[in-house]
Amino acid sequence: MEGIEHRMVSVNGINMHVAEKGQGPVVVFLHGFPELWYSWRYQIVALADHGYRAVAPDLRGYGDTDALPSFKEYTVHHLVGDLVALIESLGQDQVFVVGHDWGAIIAWYLCLFRPDRVKALVNLSVPCFRRNPLVKFVEGFRVSCGGDDYYICRFQEPGEMEQEFAQLILQS
């Protein structure tokens, strides 16, 4: 698509798919759930045309990036570690970061744990949530975003949404 290059990089013990284009200061785009690098295809081209190196990975467990079998390998520390290793693989000390949805949450943690790696942050649709150790992450969404029908809440039981998607496909 319009000169976007794809490659695999080894980061933090996984193989990560990266889509990129351009030369200049690096902007890393972090996709939402359940999205891929493809969500940023127009922004990649636009920023590359304006003198930036736009980089959009498939995050851990998404698209062509490795999906690990245990939920224990998806902590915020793993996700931030993936991004720090990605930044290093790009030969950068710092990058601009743009996050959306799930990617925005990860971006907030990147800024919290490794502010030295971020020149600036732009997040779309997700504010910085203050951590409340008394409330589990998903339960907080269930309470504040409309109950069990909120999309994050609907994806908690393995296989349930996949079954629902399969039914929708059969009906179409």
RONUFI-358583 format. One record per residue: residue number from 1; x, y, z of N, C-alpha, C in turn. Coordinates in pm, 1 decimal, decimal comma. Each point is the difference from the previous one (the first is absolute). Example, Ala and Ser with C-alpha at 12.3 -4.5 7.8 and 13.67 -1.06 7.14 Angstrom:
+-------+----------+----------+----------+----------+----------+----------+----------+----------+----------+
! mimar !     n_xx !     n_yy !     n_zz !    ca_xx !    ca_yy !    ca_zz !     c_xx !     c_yy !     c_zz !
+-------+----------+----------+----------+----------+----------+----------+----------+----------+----------+
!     1 !   1319,0 !   -569,0 !    780,0 !    -89,0 !    119,0 !      0,0 !     90,0 !    120,0 !      0,0 !
!     2 !    -35,0 !    105,0 !    -72,0 !     82,0 !    119,0 !      6,0 !    -77,0 !    109,0 !     73,0 !
+-------+----------+----------+----------+----------+----------+----------+----------+----------+----------+
***
This chain:
+-------+----------+----------+----------+----------+----------+----------+----------+----------+----------+
! mimar !     n_xx !     n_yy !     n_zz !    ca_xx !    ca_yy !    ca_zz !     c_xx !     c_yy !     c_zz !
+-------+----------+----------+----------+----------+----------+----------+----------+----------+----------+
!     1 !     83,8 !   -118,8 !      0,0 !    -83,8 !    118,8 !      0,0 !     87,6 !    124,2 !      0,0 !
!     2 !     -1,6 !     74,0 !   -104,8 !     67,3 !    128,7 !    -14,4 !    141,8 !      2,8 !     56,8 !
!     3 !     77,0 !   -106,6 !    -23,3 !    139,2 !     -0,9 !     41,4 !     24,7 !    -35,5 !    144,6 !
!     4 !    -99,5 !    -44,5 !     71,8 !     20,7 !    -42,5 !    138,5 !     77,1 !   -131,9 !     -3,0 !
!     5 !    110,5 !     -5,0 !     73,3 !     82,6 !   -120,3 !      5,9 !    -35,1 !    -79,0 !    125,5 !
!     6 !     11,1 !   -131,3 !    -11,7 !    -29,9 !    -90,4 !    111,5 !    123,6 !    -82,5 !     31,2 !
!     7 !     23,0 !    -19,2 !    129,9 !    111,0 !    -85,5 !     40,6 !    -27,1 !    -54,8 !    139,1 !
!     8 !     78,7 !    -99,1 !     35,4 !     -8,3 !    -57,7 !    133,6 !    123,9 !     43,2 !     77,1 !
!     9 !    -19,6 !     38,3 !    126,2 !    112,5 !     32,3 !     87,0 !     -9,4 !    -86,8 !    124,6 !
!    10 !    114,3 !    -37,1 !     51,1 !      5,5 !    -78,3 !    122,4 !      8,8 !     96,4 !    117,2 !
!    11 !   -102,3 !      0,6 !     84,4 !     -4,1 !     91,1 !    114,7 !    -47,3 !    -74,1 !    124,3 !
!    12 !     72,9 !     14,8 !    107,3 !    -46,9 !    -48,0 !    130,4 !    -44,5 !   -146,1 !     -2,5 !
!    13 !     68,9 !    -82,3 !    -78,7 !    -30,2 !   -142,6 !     -4,4 !   -111,2 !    -40,0 !    -95,3 !
!    14 !    -52,2 !     93,5 !    -78,9 !   -103,7 !    -32,5 !    -98,4 !     38,2 !     55,3 !   -136,7 !
!    15 !    -67,3 !    -48,9 !   -102,1 !     12,3 !     55,7 !   -133,9 !   -117,0 !     94,0 !    -22,0 !
!    16 !     32,5 !    124,6 !    -31,9 !   -102,4 !    103,0 !    -14,9 !     -5,9 !     46,1 !   -145,4 !
!    17 !   -122,3 !      2,7 !    -53,5 !    -21,7 !     52,8 !   -134,7 !     -8,5 !    151,9 !      8,8 !
!    18 !     71,0 !     66,3 !    -93,5 !      3,0 !    145,7 !     -3,2 !    -28,9 !     47,3 !   -142,5 !
!    19 !    -86,8 !     98,9 !    -10,9 !    -24,8 !     68,5 !   -126,6 !     59,7 !    139,2 !     14,3 !
!    20 !     74,5 !     44,3 !   -103,1 !     64,7 !    130,3 !     13,5 !     23,1 !     65,7 !   -135,1 !
!    21 !     15,9 !    131,9 !      9,3 !     26,9 !     77,8 !   -120,6 !     61,9 !    132,1 !     42,1 !
!    22 !     92,7 !     49,0 !    -83,4 !     53,1 !    133,3 !     18,7 !    135,3 !      6,4 !     66,4 !
!    23 !     52,3 !    121,6 !      1,8 !    127,6 !     31,9 !     61,9 !    -21,2 !    121,8 !     88,0 !
!    24 !     77,1 !      7,6 !    107,3 !     -8,8 !    116,4 !     87,2 !    -32,0 !    -41,0 !    141,8 !
!    25 !    -48,8 !     94,0 !     79,6 !    -36,2 !    -32,1 !    138,4 !   -103,5 !   -113,7 !      2,0 !
!    26 !     13,9 !    -89,8 !     97,7 !    -84,1 !   -119,6 !      4,9 !   -127,5 !     25,7 !     79,3 !
!    27 !   -111,3 !    -40,5 !    -60,7 !   -130,4 !      0,6 !     65,8 !    -47,2 !   -145,2 !      5,1 !
!    28 !    -24,8 !    -50,2 !    120,8 !    -47,8 !   -136,8 !     18,3 !   -149,3 !      5,3 !     28,3 !
!    29 !    -76,3 !    -72,6 !    -81,7 !   -145,9 !     -7,3 !     14,6 !    -38,3 !   -131,0 !     67,8 !
!    30 !    -82,3 !      7,6 !    104,7 !    -44,1 !   -118,2 !     74,0 !   -150,1 !    -17,9 !    -19,1 !
!    31 !    -36,0 !   -112,2 !    -58,3 !   -139,5 !    -26,8 !    -36,0 !    -85,8 !    -40,6 !    119,3 !
!    32 !   -129,8 !      7,5 !    -21,3 !    -96,9 !    -38,4 !    101,9 !    -40,5 !   -145,6 !    -10,2 !
!    33 !   -105,2 !    -34,1 !     70,8 !    -53,7 !   -135,1 !      4,0 !   -132,1 !     -2,8 !    -76,2 !
!    34 !    -22,7 !    -97,8 !    -80,2 !     90,5 !   -106,4 !    -46,9 !     56,3 !     35,6 !   -137,0 !
!    35 !     91,5 !     88,3 !     -4,8 !     50,7 !     56,2 !   -124,7 !    140,9 !    -48,4 !    -29,5 !
!    36 !     57,7 !     55,3 !   -107,3 !    135,2 !    -32,1 !    -44,3 !     68,4 !    128,8 !    -44,2 !
!    37 !    121,3 !    -10,4 !    -48,4 !     72,7 !    113,4 !    -57,7 !    -85,4 !     70,6 !   -104,0 !
!    38 !    -83,0 !    -76,2 !    -68,4 !    -80,0 !     48,0 !   -112,6 !    -89,4 !    117,8 !     38,2 !
!    39 !    -33,9 !      9,1 !    126,0 !    -81,5 !    112,2 !     47,6 !     67,2 !    134,2 !    -27,3 !
!    40 !    131,0 !     -0,5 !    -11,8 !     77,3 !    122,9 !    -15,9 !     48,6 !     21,9 !   -143,5 !
!    41 !    -49,8 !    -75,4 !    -97,0 !     52,7 !      4,5 !   -136,7 !     -1,0 !    140,0 !    -60,2 !
!    42 !   -104,6 !     75,8 !     22,4 !     -6,0 !    134,6 !    -56,4 !     95,7 !     95,0 !     71,8 !
!    43 !     11,3 !    -14,5 !    130,6 !     89,3 !     86,1 !     76,6 !    146,4 !    -31,0 !    -32,2 !
!    44 !     31,6 !   -127,1 !    -23,5 !    136,8 !    -38,1 !    -37,1 !     40,8 !     73,3 !   -127,0 !
!    45 !    -84,7 !     -8,2 !   -101,5 !     29,9 !     64,4 !   -128,2 !      8,7 !    152,2 !     16,4 !
!    46 !    -95,0 !     58,7 !     71,0 !     -2,6 !    145,7 !     16,8 !    124,0 !     50,0 !     73,9 !
!    47 !     37,1 !    -64,9 !    109,0 !    117,3 !     46,1 !     74,2 !    128,9 !    -22,8 !    -78,1 !
!    48 !      8,6 !   -112,0 !    -71,0 !    118,7 !    -24,5 !    -82,9 !     13,5 !    108,5 !   -105,9 !
!    49 !   -112,0 !     42,1 !    -55,7 !      1,3 !    106,8 !   -100,8 !     41,2 !    135,2 !     58,5 !
!    50 !     -5,8 !     11,9 !    132,2 !     36,1 !    125,8 !     66,2 !    133,1 !     -9,1 !     75,4 !
!    51 !     83,2 !    -97,2 !    -36,4 !    134,8 !     -4,4 !     54,6 !     19,5 !    -78,4 !    127,0 !
!    52 !    -90,9 !    -91,5 !     29,7 !     14,3 !    -84,8 !    118,1 !     19,4 !   -145,3 !    -41,1 !
!    53 !     57,2 !    -77,6 !     89,6 !      5,5 !   -145,1 !    -15,1 !   -113,0 !    -55,6 !     86,0 !
!    54 !   -105,0 !    -44,7 !    -65,4 !   -118,8 !    -50,1 !     69,9 !     11,0 !   -151,5 !     15,1 !
!    55 !    -16,7 !    -47,6 !    121,9 !     16,6 !   -141,7 !     32,2 !   -123,0 !    -46,8 !     76,7 !
!    56 !    -62,7 !   -107,1 !    -50,2 !   -118,4 !    -54,9 !     66,8 !     16,9 !   -150,4 !     16,2 !
!    57 !     23,9 !    -45,0 !    122,3 !     11,7 !   -144,0 !     22,0 !   -136,5 !    -64,6 !     20,9 !
!    58 !     -4,8 !   -129,8 !    -22,6 !   -108,1 !    -81,0 !     55,4 !     45,7 !    -31,0 !    142,4 !
!    59 !    -77,0 !     37,6 !     99,3 !     39,5 !    -21,5 !    138,7 !     -0,4 !   -148,5 !     35,5 !
!    60 !     61,3 !    -33,3 !    109,4 !     10,4 !   -138,5 !     48,2 !   -137,5 !    -67,4 !     -4,0 !
!    61 !     -5,3 !   -114,6 !    -71,1 !   -123,2 !    -77,2 !     -8,3 !    -91,3 !     38,0 !   -114,6 !
!    62 !     36,8 !     99,6 !    -78,3 !    -84,9 !     48,9 !   -109,0 !     67,0 !    -24,9 !   -135,0 !
!    63 !    -82,0 !    -23,5 !   -102,0 !     48,1 !     -7,8 !   -137,3 !    113,3 !    -97,7 !    -18,7 !
!    64 !    107,6 !     47,0 !    -61,7 !    114,6 !    -85,0 !    -28,8 !    105,0 !      0,3 !    110,3 !
!    65 !    -24,5 !     71,4 !    108,5 !     90,2 !     -4,1 !    115,4 !    -31,9 !   -124,2 !     81,6 !
!    66 !    104,4 !    -55,7 !     61,8 !    -18,3 !   -122,5 !     77,9 !   -111,1 !     14,3 !    103,0 !
!    67 !    -78,8 !   -105,9 !     11,8 !   -102,3 !    -11,8 !    104,1 !     46,6 !   -110,3 !     94,7 !
!    68 !     20,1 !     35,7 !    123,1 !     49,6 !    -95,0 !     97,7 !   -117,0 !    -67,3 !     71,3 !
!    69 !     18,9 !   -124,8 !     41,9 !   -113,7 !    -77,0 !     51,3 !    -51,6 !     39,3 !    137,9 !
!    70 !     85,7 !     55,9 !     83,7 !    -41,0 !     28,5 !    137,0 !    -35,0 !    147,5 !     19,8 !
!    71 !   -110,4 !     24,0 !     68,9 !    -38,8 !    138,3 !     31,0 !    107,0 !     68,2 !     84,7 !
!    72 !     82,6 !    -77,6 !     67,8 !    105,4 !     56,9 !     84,4 !    108,2 !     69,2 !    -82,5 !
!    73 !     -0,9 !    -21,8 !   -131,0 !     98,9 !     62,3 !    -88,2 !    -54,9 !    125,8 !    -67,7 !
!    74 !   -107,5 !     54,7 !     57,5 !    -62,3 !    121,0 !    -54,4 !    -13,2 !    108,8 !    104,6 !
!    75 !     90,3 !      1,2 !     97,4 !     -6,3 !    105,3 !    101,0 !     42,2 !    132,7 !    -61,8 !
!    76 !    -31,4 !    108,0 !     68,2 !     39,0 !    131,4 !    -48,0 !    152,3 !      8,7 !     -8,9 !
!    77 !     69,4 !    -72,6 !     84,3 !    146,3 !      1,0 !     -5,3 !     51,0 !    -64,2 !   -128,8 !
!    78 !    -65,6 !   -108,9 !    -43,3 !     35,6 !    -62,0 !   -128,3 !    -28,0 !     96,4 !   -115,4 !
!    79 !   -116,8 !     61,9 !      1,5 !    -40,2 !     89,0 !   -109,0 !     90,5 !    122,2 !    -10,7 !
!    80 !     32,3 !     59,9 !    113,2 !     92,2 !    113,6 !     -0,4 !    138,8 !    -46,9 !    -42,9 !
!    81 !     39,7 !   -117,2 !     46,5 !    129,3 !    -55,4 !    -40,7 !      8,0 !    -20,5 !   -150,1 !
!    82 !   -111,0 !    -43,9 !    -59,8 !     -4,2 !    -14,2 !   -146,1 !     26,8 !    133,1 !    -67,9 !
!    83 !    -62,1 !    105,9 !     50,9 !     15,7 !    131,6 !    -62,5 !    139,7 !     56,7 !     20,0 !
!    84 !     55,8 !    -19,0 !    117,1 !    136,8 !     47,5 !     24,6 !     95,9 !    -71,8 !    -95,1 !
!    85 !    -16,8 !   -131,1 !    -14,6 !     85,2 !    -75,8 !    -91,4 !    -23,4 !     41,6 !   -145,6 !
!    86 !   -124,6 !     31,3 !    -35,2 !    -29,4 !     48,4 !   -135,0 !     71,7 !    132,9 !    -25,2 !
!    87 !     -9,4 !     91,5 !     95,1 !     66,7 !    130,3 !    -13,0 !    150,6 !    -20,5 !    -19,5 !
!    88 !     57,6 !    -90,2 !     78,6 !    143,0 !    -28,9 !    -14,8 !     30,0 !    -59,9 !   -136,7 !
!    89 !    -87,2 !    -90,0 !    -48,0 !     23,1 !    -63,0 !   -130,7 !     -7,7 !    101,8 !   -113,6 !
!    90 !    -68,9 !    110,6 !     23,5 !    -10,0 !    106,9 !    -99,2 !    120,7 !     94,1 !      6,6 !
!    91 !     89,5 !    -27,1 !     94,8 !    118,0 !     83,5 !     14,9 !    -29,0 !    134,5 !     62,1 !
!    92 !   -103,7 !      7,4 !     81,7 !    -43,8 !    126,8 !     58,9 !     14,4 !     -1,7 !    151,5 !
!    93 !     26,5 !    117,6 !     54,9 !     -4,5 !     16,2 !    144,8 !   -141,1 !     38,2 !     44,1 !
!    94 !    -64,3 !     86,3 !    -81,0 !   -135,0 !     46,3 !     29,1 !    -81,3 !      3,7 !   -128,3 !
!    95 !   -131,4 !    -13,8 !     16,2 !    -91,6 !      7,3 !   -114,2 !   -125,0 !     76,4 !     41,0 !
!    96 !    -72,0 !     48,1 !   -100,9 !   -134,6 !     50,3 !     21,4 !    -91,2 !   -121,7 !      3,3 !
!    97 !   -101,0 !      0,1 !     85,0 !    -91,2 !   -113,6 !     12,7 !   -142,8 !     48,6 !    -18,4 !
!    98 !    -76,4 !    -76,4 !    -79,9 !   -142,0 !     26,7 !    -18,7 !    -73,0 !   -130,4 !     31,7 !
!    99 !    -94,1 !      5,7 !     93,6 !    -74,2 !   -119,9 !     38,7 !   -149,0 !     18,8 !    -13,8 !
!   100 !    -66,4 !   -111,2 !    -25,2 !   -145,9 !      0,3 !     -7,4 !    -52,2 !   -119,1 !     78,5 !
!   101 !   -102,1 !     21,8 !     82,5 !    -68,4 !   -108,1 !     69,3 !    100,7 !    -79,4 !     83,3 !
!   102 !     13,3 !   -129,0 !    -23,5 !     94,8 !    -85,6 !     72,3 !    141,9 !     53,0 !    -15,4 !
!   103 !     33,8 !     46,1 !   -120,5 !    131,8 !     57,9 !    -22,1 !     23,9 !    123,2 !     84,6 !
!   104 !   -105,2 !     76,7 !     26,3 !     12,8 !    118,3 !     85,4 !     31,3 !    -40,8 !    143,9 !
!   105 !    -64,0 !   -105,1 !     46,5 !     27,3 !    -47,3 !    136,6 !    146,2 !    -42,2 !     11,3 !
!   106 !     48,1 !    -74,6 !    -98,8 !    140,0 !    -42,8 !      1,1 !     91,4 !    122,7 !     -7,2 !
!   107 !    -36,6 !     98,5 !    -80,7 !     81,0 !    121,8 !    -12,8 !      9,1 !     74,8 !    133,2 !
!   108 !   -111,4 !      5,3 !     74,1 !      5,3 !     65,8 !    131,0 !    101,3 !    -70,4 !     90,2 !
!   109 !     -0,1 !   -133,5 !     -2,3 !     94,8 !    -74,8 !     82,8 !    143,4 !     18,8 !    -49,0 !
!   110 !     20,1 !      8,5 !   -131,1 !    133,3 !     27,7 !    -52,1 !     50,7 !    132,9 !     56,4 !
!   111 !    -85,5 !    101,7 !     -0,5 !     38,1 !    130,4 !     55,5 !     24,6 !     -6,9 !    150,3 !
!   112 !    -75,9 !    -80,9 !     68,6 !     15,6 !    -13,4 !    144,8 !    130,5 !    -71,0 !     35,5 !
!   113 !     26,7 !   -113,2 !    -67,6 !    116,5 !    -81,2 !     34,5 !    128,4 !     45,0 !    -68,3 !
!   114 !    -11,3 !     52,6 !   -121,7 !    119,2 !     38,6 !    -76,6 !    -18,0 !    135,8 !    -67,5 !
!   115 !    -18,9 !    105,4 !     78,4 !    -18,7 !    132,4 !    -59,3 !    121,5 !     44,9 !    -81,4 !
!   116 !    114,4 !    -58,7 !     28,5 !    121,8 !     33,8 !    -73,5 !     -6,3 !    -42,8 !   -146,7 !
!   117 !    -95,0 !    -86,5 !    -36,5 !    -11,2 !    -52,3 !   -136,5 !   -102,7 !     74,6 !    -84,4 !
!   118 !    -73,9 !     93,0 !     61,4 !   -111,1 !     66,1 !    -69,5 !     26,8 !    150,0 !    -13,3 !
!   119 !      2,9 !     49,6 !   -125,4 !     13,4 !    144,1 !    -23,7 !   -131,4 !     69,9 !     28,4 !
!   120 !   -109,4 !    -60,6 !    -47,8 !   -132,6 !     56,9 !     19,7 !   -102,5 !   -110,6 !    -21,1 !
!   121 !   -117,0 !     18,2 !     57,8 !   -106,3 !    -99,2 !     -9,3 !   -129,7 !     64,8 !    -44,6 !
!   122 !    -66,2 !    -65,0 !    -94,3 !   -135,8 !     36,3 !    -39,2 !    -83,5 !   -126,0 !     15,9 !
!   123 !   -103,6 !      5,9 !     81,8 !    -88,9 !   -114,6 !     16,8 !   -140,8 !     37,6 !    -42,4 !
!   124 !    -63,9 !    -94,6 !    -65,9 !   -135,5 !     19,3 !    -49,9 !    -95,2 !    -91,2 !     75,5 !
!   125 !   -106,7 !     55,3 !     49,9 !   -115,8 !    -69,4 !     56,2 !     18,8 !    -61,3 !    138,1 !
!   126 !    118,6 !      7,0 !     58,0 !     18,8 !    -61,6 !    131,5 !     78,7 !     94,2 !     90,2 !
!   127 !    -59,7 !     43,5 !    110,0 !     73,9 !     83,7 !     94,0 !     95,3 !    -85,0 !     82,8 !
!   128 !     86,6 !     66,5 !     71,6 !     88,6 !    -71,7 !     92,0 !    -82,5 !    -39,2 !    122,5 !
!   129 !    -15,6 !   -130,6 !     19,0 !    -77,7 !    -48,3 !    114,0 !     88,1 !     -3,8 !    124,3 !
!   130 !    -51,5 !     56,8 !    105,6 !     69,8 !    -10,3 !    127,2 !    -18,7 !   -141,4 !     52,4 !
!   131 !    108,0 !    -63,6 !     35,5 !     -6,9 !   -137,3 !     47,5 !    -66,2 !     -3,8 !    137,9 !
!   132 !    -93,7 !    -92,1 !     14,0 !    -64,6 !    -22,1 !    128,2 !     23,9 !   -145,9 !     37,2 !
!   133 !     89,8 !    -26,9 !     94,0 !     32,8 !   -138,0 !     32,7 !   -117,4 !    -79,6 !     57,8 !
!   134 !   -107,8 !     70,0 !     35,4 !   -116,6 !    -68,9 !     54,6 !    -96,1 !    -47,6 !   -108,7 !
!   135 !     22,3 !     43,2 !   -125,3 !    -89,5 !    -35,5 !   -109,7 !     79,6 !    -70,8 !   -108,8 !
!   136 !    -45,9 !   -117,8 !    -38,8 !     65,0 !    -71,7 !   -109,4 !    -25,4 !     75,7 !   -129,9 !
!   137 !     97,6 !     -5,6 !    -90,8 !     -1,9 !     77,6 !   -123,6 !   -130,4 !    -17,9 !    -77,6 !
!   138 !    -36,7 !   -121,7 !    -30,9 !   -120,3 !    -25,6 !    -80,6 !   -125,1 !     37,5 !     78,2 !
!   139 !     -0,7 !    -25,3 !    128,8 !   -116,3 !     35,5 !     82,1 !    -23,5 !    150,6 !     -0,9 !
!   140 !    106,8 !     77,2 !     -3,7 !    -12,5 !    145,0 !     -8,6 !    -72,7 !     42,1 !   -127,0 !
!   141 !     32,0 !    -65,9 !   -112,1 !    -71,3 !     28,4 !   -125,2 !   -145,4 !    -44,1 !      9,0 !
!   142 !    -24,0 !   -113,6 !     62,4 !   -137,1 !    -51,7 !     11,4 !    -88,0 !    100,0 !     75,2 !
!   143 !     54,6 !     56,4 !    105,5 !    -75,9 !     94,1 !     82,3 !    -15,6 !    135,5 !    -69,3 !
!   144 !    108,4 !     50,4 !    -60,2 !     -3,7 !    136,5 !    -51,9 !    -44,7 !     12,7 !   -145,1 !
!   145 !     -7,0 !   -112,0 !    -73,3 !    -27,5 !     10,3 !   -144,1 !   -122,7 !    -77,7 !    -46,1 !
!   146 !    -86,5 !    -36,4 !     88,0 !   -125,5 !    -56,4 !    -46,2 !    -19,9 !   -148,3 !     18,9 !
!   147 !     73,8 !    -61,2 !     89,5 !    -25,9 !   -138,9 !     32,5 !     64,1 !   -101,6 !    -93,5 !
!   148 !    -59,4 !   -117,9 !     -3,2 !     57,7 !   -112,8 !    -74,5 !     -1,1 !     18,8 !   -150,7 !
!   149 !    -77,6 !     94,6 !    -50,3 !     -4,3 !     20,7 !   -144,9 !    115,6 !     84,5 !    -51,6 !
!   150 !     75,7 !     62,4 !     88,1 !    115,9 !     77,1 !    -44,6 !     99,3 !    -96,5 !    -64,3 !
!   151 !     56,2 !     38,0 !   -113,7 !     77,4 !    -94,0 !    -81,0 !    115,5 !    -65,6 !     75,8 !
!   152 !     68,6 !     71,5 !     86,9 !    109,8 !    -61,3 !     75,2 !    -53,6 !   -110,5 !     90,5 !
!   153 !   -114,5 !     22,4 !     58,1 !    -60,1 !   -100,1 !     88,2 !    -45,5 !   -123,0 !    -77,6 !
!   154 !    -41,3 !     20,7 !   -122,5 !    -51,2 !   -111,3 !    -81,3 !    109,1 !    -96,1 !    -45,4 !
!   155 !    124,6 !     40,5 !      3,5 !    109,8 !    -84,2 !    -48,3 !     74,8 !    -70,2 !    112,9 !
!   156 !    -61,1 !    -20,4 !    114,0 !     70,8 !    -57,9 !    113,7 !     -1,8 !   -152,2 !      4,9 !
!   157 !   -100,7 !    -61,4 !    -51,3 !     -8,3 !   -146,5 !      3,1 !     50,7 !    -57,6 !   -131,4 !
!   158 !    106,1 !    -79,6 !      5,0 !     55,7 !    -57,1 !   -123,3 !   -105,9 !    -75,9 !    -80,8 !
!   159 !     -6,3 !     32,5 !   -128,0 !    -88,5 !    -71,1 !    -90,9 !   -138,7 !     58,4 !    -17,0 !
!   160 !    -48,9 !     77,9 !     96,8 !   -137,1 !     52,2 !     -8,6 !    -18,2 !     95,0 !   -117,7 !
!   161 !     84,4 !    100,9 !    -12,1 !    -14,2 !     96,1 !   -109,4 !     33,4 !    -64,4 !   -134,4 !
!   162 !     94,1 !    -93,0 !      0,8 !     32,1 !    -70,0 !   -124,1 !   -123,1 !    -74,8 !    -51,8 !
!   163 !    -73,5 !    -59,4 !     92,2 !   -124,1 !    -69,0 !    -36,3 !   -103,2 !     98,5 !    -54,3 !
!   164 !    -11,0 !    112,9 !     63,6 !    -94,7 !    102,4 !    -43,8 !     37,5 !     51,0 !   -139,8 !
!   165 !    130,5 !     22,3 !    -23,0 !     45,9 !     42,5 !   -132,3 !    -31,6 !   -106,2 !   -104,4 !
!   166 !     22,2 !   -126,1 !     34,5 !    -27,2 !   -109,5 !    -94,0 !   -148,0 !     -0,8 !    -38,8 !
!   167 !    -87,7 !     22,9 !     96,6 !   -144,5 !      5,1 !    -27,8 !    -34,2 !    115,0 !    -94,1 !
!   168 !     63,4 !    116,3 !     23,4 !    -24,2 !    114,6 !    -86,4 !     45,9 !    -28,3 !   -143,0 !
!   169 !    111,2 !    -65,8 !    -13,7 !     51,8 !    -34,1 !   -133,0 !    -95,0 !    -96,8 !    -69,9 !
!   170 !    -49,3 !    -97,2 !     73,5 !    -93,4 !    -97,3 !    -58,7 !   -129,4 !     66,8 !    -44,2 !
!   171 !    -41,5 !    102,7 !     72,8 !   -124,9 !     68,7 !    -32,1 !     13,1 !     93,2 !   -119,7 !
!   172 !    121,5 !     40,5 !    -31,6 !     17,5 !     97,1 !   -109,6 !     16,9 !    -65,5 !   -135,0 !
+-------+----------+----------+----------+----------+----------+----------+----------+----------+----------+
***
